[in-house]
Amino acid sequence: MLSERQQHCLDGIGIRLWRTRPSSTADGRADSIPATVTAEPVAPAIEPVVVTQPRPVTPASAPIDVEAFQLDDWPQLEAAIESCSNCELAQSCTRKVPGKGSQQADLMIIGEAPGHEEDRQGKPFVGRAGQLLDRMLQAIDLDPAAVYITNILKCRPPNNRDPRADEVAACAQFLNAQIRLLQPRVIFSVGRVSAHNLLDNQTPVGRLRGQSFTLPNSDIPLRVTYHPAYLLRNPAEKAKAWEDLKALKRLLNGST
């Protein structure tokens, strides 16, 4: 049974749940029919129609020399991200976007790269996709401020193109340090770019979600789901994301 707060959050996400419907017995009394609660995707009435343009082809770039930073604590890490110029994104971005949330969190959420609003504010997941992510977390009774949220890249790629391999390599030391300093109990990977880079696996997200993984070279459980921006464009997939959220909650609670 969902709480009133959870139901409110699910309504905000755009997910409606089938409810048990009473049927009449022979003597005319209503008889409750047990039913499995199943998520039914519903597009919010105000959801705009988004025309997806083909992704531009990102040309390969030459290998770069990556400056290694000393990253022994959070202040060092954040200062290093601010001063980093290991790739050209440092010159094109407005602000660096290290991460946000609790540095004692059990849950770490990793996306792909900052977007326009993140680039402007210097915080990850603050645009429409971030607002949806907040509602998704609240639907499983998690305070967004109590988790740690970051991206594979700490700078916005121009026109929100996919990260290049050399850009991912330039940022890898920062992400690795965040994981090492946080020591999360669970990692939640949102979106294709995040999942492919974390797992070194090019399998489509639709086939990665629903499976249990461990972050390579660690014992940290990792789950994959769709990026909130993808869910805004494809609201019919929100029901699958709800299943991923419930599995995440079970994992955080110590069950499978």
GIDA-V61449 format. One record per pair of residues at least 12 apart in sequence whose ideal C-beta (glycine too) atoms are under 8 Angstrom apart, sorted by the first residue. I is the first residue (numbers start at 1). GAP is how many residues later the second one is. D is the distance in Angstrom with one decimal. If there is no record, write none. Layout:
i:gap:d
I:GAP:D
I:GAP:D
This chain:
i:gap:d
2:15:7.2
3:138:7.9
5:133:7.6
5:136:7.6
6:133:5.7
6:134:7.7
6:135:6.9
9:126:5.4
9:127:7.9
9:129:4.5
9:130:3.8
10:129:5.4
10:232:7.4
12:123:4.5
13:119:6.8
13:122:5.1
13:123:6.0
13:126:6.1
13:225:6.0
13:229:7.4
14:27:7.3
14:28:5.6
14:29:6.2
14:30:4.5
14:33:7.2
14:221:5.5
14:224:5.5
15:24:5.3
15:25:7.4
15:26:6.5
15:27:6.7
15:223:5.3
15:224:6.2
15:227:5.3
16:23:7.8
16:24:5.1
16:25:8.0
16:26:4.6
17:20:5.5
17:21:7.3
17:22:6.1
17:23:7.0
18:17:6.8
18:19:6.3
18:20:5.2
18:22:5.9
19:16:7.9
19:18:7.5
20:12:5.8
20:13:6.3
20:14:6.9
20:15:4.8
21:12:6.7
21:14:7.5
39:199:7.8
39:200:4.0
39:203:4.7
39:204:7.0
40:199:6.5
41:194:6.0
41:195:4.6
41:196:7.1
41:197:5.0
41:198:4.3
42:193:7.3
43:192:4.0
43:193:7.4
44:191:7.0
47:185:7.3
47:188:6.0
50:182:7.2
50:183:4.9
52:181:6.2
55:106:7.1
55:107:6.5
56:103:7.0
56:105:5.7
58:103:5.3
58:104:5.7
58:106:5.7
60:104:7.3
60:105:7.4
61:103:5.8
61:105:5.3
62:104:7.7
63:103:6.3
64:22:6.5
64:23:6.1
64:102:5.4
64:105:7.8
64:106:6.4
66:20:5.0
66:103:6.5
66:104:5.4
66:107:7.4
67:17:7.4
67:18:7.9
67:19:5.7
68:105:6.5
69:15:7.3
69:104:6.6
69:105:8.0
71:102:6.6
71:103:7.3
71:106:3.8
71:110:7.9
73:108:7.0
74:29:5.7
74:107:6.1
77:21:7.3
77:97:6.6
77:100:5.1
77:101:6.8
77:104:6.8
78:20:5.2
80:94:7.0
81:15:5.2
81:17:4.7
81:73:5.2
81:93:5.5
82:14:5.3
82:16:7.7
84:12:7.4
84:70:7.4
84:86:7.5
84:90:7.6
86:84:3.9
86:85:7.8
87:68:7.7
87:79:6.3
87:80:4.9
87:83:4.3
87:84:7.9
89:64:7.1
89:66:3.8
89:67:7.1
89:68:6.3
89:78:6.0
90:65:6.1
92:63:7.6
92:64:7.7
92:66:5.6
93:21:7.5
93:26:5.7
93:62:4.0
93:63:5.0
94:25:4.8
94:26:6.0
94:62:7.4
95:24:6.1
95:25:7.1
95:26:7.3
95:27:3.9
96:26:6.6
96:58:5.4
96:59:6.1
97:17:4.2
97:21:5.2
97:22:6.9
97:25:5.7
97:26:6.4
97:27:5.4
97:54:6.6
97:57:5.5
97:58:7.0
97:59:7.3
98:52:6.9
98:56:5.9
98:76:7.5
99:25:6.2
99:49:6.2
99:50:6.2
99:51:3.5
99:52:7.8
99:79:6.2
100:23:4.9
100:24:5.9
100:25:7.7
100:48:7.6
100:49:5.5
100:50:7.7
101:43:7.3
101:44:6.2
101:45:7.2
101:46:5.2
101:47:4.2
101:48:5.1
102:43:6.7
102:44:5.2
102:45:6.6
102:46:5.9
103:45:6.6
103:78:7.2
103:79:6.5
104:78:7.9
105:41:6.2
105:42:4.8
105:43:4.2
105:77:6.5
105:79:6.3
106:41:7.8
106:78:6.2
106:79:4.2
106:80:6.7
106:146:6.3
107:35:7.0
107:40:4.4
107:41:7.3
107:77:6.1
107:78:7.0
107:79:5.4
107:80:7.9
107:81:6.3
107:141:7.7
107:145:6.3
108:39:7.1
108:40:4.9
108:41:7.7
108:42:7.4
108:70:7.6
108:71:6.9
108:74:5.8
108:76:3.8
108:78:7.4
108:79:5.0
108:80:7.2
109:16:7.9
109:24:7.4
109:38:5.9
109:39:7.2
109:40:4.6
109:41:7.6
109:78:7.8
109:79:4.7
109:81:6.2
110:39:8.0
110:40:6.0
110:41:6.7
110:42:6.6
110:65:7.3
110:77:6.3
110:78:7.4
110:79:5.4
110:80:7.1
110:84:5.0
110:88:6.5
111:13:6.4
111:14:6.5
111:38:7.4
111:39:7.5
111:40:4.6
111:41:7.2
111:79:5.2
111:80:5.9
111:83:5.6
111:116:6.6
112:39:5.9
112:40:5.4
112:41:7.0
112:50:7.9
112:51:6.7
112:79:5.1
112:80:7.6
112:81:3.6
112:82:5.2
112:115:6.9
113:38:5.3
113:39:6.3
113:40:4.0
113:42:7.6
113:43:6.3
113:44:5.6
113:47:7.5
113:50:5.5
113:80:7.1
114:37:6.1
114:39:7.0
114:40:7.5
114:41:6.8
114:42:4.2
115:12:5.6
115:14:7.2
115:41:6.6
115:45:5.8
115:114:7.6
116:40:7.3
116:44:7.4
117:13:7.8
118:12:7.6
118:38:6.7
119:36:7.8
119:37:3.9
124:25:5.3
124:26:5.9
124:27:5.3
125:24:5.5
125:103:7.6
128:101:7.7
128:104:6.2
129:98:6.9
129:99:3.9
129:100:4.1
129:103:6.4
130:98:7.2
132:96:4.2
132:99:6.4
132:100:6.3
133:16:7.7
133:57:7.3
133:95:4.7
136:92:7.0
136:105:6.8
136:109:5.9
139:103:7.4
139:106:6.3
140:105:5.1
140:106:6.9
140:108:6.9
140:109:4.3
141:108:7.6
142:107:7.8
148:30:7.5
148:34:5.6
148:36:6.9
150:25:6.9
150:28:5.8
151:43:7.6
152:16:6.0
152:19:6.6
152:23:6.4
152:41:6.1
152:42:5.7
152:45:5.3
152:46:7.8
153:14:6.0
153:15:6.9
153:18:5.2
154:17:5.5
154:20:5.9
155:12:7.9
155:16:7.9
162:31:6.2
163:30:6.1
163:34:7.9
168:29:5.7
179:36:7.4
179:39:7.6
179:41:7.4
184:36:6.3
185:35:7.5
185:36:7.5
185:67:6.8
186:34:7.1
186:35:5.1
186:36:7.4
186:37:7.0
186:62:6.9
186:65:5.4
186:66:5.8
187:28:5.8
187:33:5.6
187:34:7.2
187:35:4.5
187:36:7.5
188:34:7.8
188:35:5.6
188:37:6.8
188:60:5.8
189:33:6.1
189:34:7.0
189:35:4.8
189:36:7.4
190:34:8.0
190:35:5.7
190:36:7.1
190:37:4.9
190:38:6.7
191:14:6.9
191:35:6.8
191:36:3.1
191:38:7.6
191:39:6.7
192:12:7.4
192:13:5.0
192:35:7.3
194:33:7.6
195:13:5.3
195:29:4.6
198:17:6.5
198:18:7.8
198:24:6.6
199:14:6.1
199:17:7.0
199:23:7.3
199:25:7.7
200:16:6.6
205:19:6.1
205:20:7.6
205:21:6.0
208:16:4.2
209:14:7.7
209:15:4.9
209:16:5.3
209:17:7.0
209:31:6.7
209:35:5.5
210:33:7.2
210:34:7.2
210:37:7.5
211:12:8.0
211:13:7.2
212:44:7.5
221:30:5.9
223:21:6.6
223:24:6.4
223:25:5.6
223:28:6.7
224:20:7.7
225:15:7.9
225:16:5.4
225:19:3.9
225:20:7.5
225:23:7.9
226:14:7.1
226:15:5.5
226:18:7.8
